[in-house]
Amino acid sequence: MSKSTPNTPESWEALLEAVRETEHCLAGVAPFRDTLADAHTRPILLKTARDTEVAAAREARRSYREAMNAGKDAAVALRNFIQSVLGMRNEHLLSYGIQPRGKRCRRNRKLEPAPAPSRARSGGRPR
């Protein structure tokens, strides 16, 4: 862990306050104090701008998801309406991007009886 002086805007603010209180004891400190004061405000403003942009991006993502969900619901409703008007097997459904259901077919399949289950005998006593 480093034992150096913290280098954050919060520590700069504390340093500026201490310099302002004891400025009369530190001759020639004014240019350094002013430079740090200017440097202190820039990160604060940029952090505020970044937080605002993050919030705006979050809101934009939420709005986008809501719009996409509303569009999906509207598309499903429209497809269902078209299918209710034309029917589920109509070939015109293809022009709307809907796959029609196939024709009914009845196959007569012969069902073969299932093979009888075989029992494996163990070397034990018969039942």
N, C-alpha and C positions, 0 to 999 in steps of 0.2 A: 504494500500500500504506500502510495506517495505521501510524503510529508510536506509537499510544497503548498504554497498559498493557493486557495481555490481561485479559479479563473472563470467566474460566471458573472452574468449581469447583476445578480443579486449581491455578490461580493463587491462588485464595482460600485453599486449604489451605497453600500455601507462605507466603502472607502471614500467616496465623494462626500458623504455626510460628515465623516470624521475630518476630512481636509477642510471643509467649509467652517466647521467649529473651531479649528485650530489654525486657520489661515494666517492669522497675525503672527504666529510663531515661525511660519515657513516662508521665508522670503523667496520670491521668484517661482512660487508654485502655481501661479495663475495659468500660464500657458499649458502646463501639464494637466491641470484640473479641467481646463476647457476642452482639451483634446479627449480626455477620458469621458467627459460629459457628452460630447458629440458621439463618441464611439458607443457609449452606453445606450443612447436613444435608438440608434439604428437597429440593433438586434431585437429590441423590444417591439419596434414597429414591424419588423419583418416577421417576428413570431406571431403577432396579432394578425398580420395579413395571411400567414400560412394557416392559422387556425380558422380564419374566415373562409379561405379557399377549401380547406378540408370539410368544413360544415356545408359549403355550397356543393361540393362534389358528392357528399353523402346524400344531400337533398335531391340532387340530380339523379343519382342512382335509384333512390326510392321512387321518384316520379317516373323514371323510365320503367321500373318493374311494374308499377301500377298501370302505366299505359300499355305495356306488353300484355299484362293479364287481361285488361279490358278488351284489347284486340283479339286475343285468343278466344275469349268468351263470345265475342261478336261473330268471329269466324265459325265457331262451333254452332252457334244458333242459326247462322245463315245456311250452313251445310245441312243441318237438320231440317230446316224449312224446305230447302230444295229437294231433299230426299222424301219429305212428306208429300210434296206436290208431284214429283215425277215417279216416285216409287223406288224401292231399294234395288230393283233389277234392271232399271232402264239404262240403255247404252248411252243416253245423252248425259248421264252423270259424269262421264269421262271428260266432257268439255269443261266441267267445273272442278276438275281435279279430284273427283271422288270415284273410287273403285266400286263398280256395281257388284252386287252379290251374284254368285253363279246361279245357274238354273238348278232346280231341284232334280236330283237323280236318285232313283231308288234302285239300289243294287240288291239283287237276290243272292245273298251269300249263303253258302252252305257252311253251317257251323259243324266243325269236327269235334267229337267229344274229347275232352281233355284226357291226357294219359293218366292212368291210375298211379297214385304215388307209391313208390317202392319203399319198403322198410328195410333198413339194414339191421341185421341181427348181430347182437353182441355175443361174445362167447359165454355169456352168463346162463343162468337157469331159464328154461322156457316158462312162459306165463300160464 
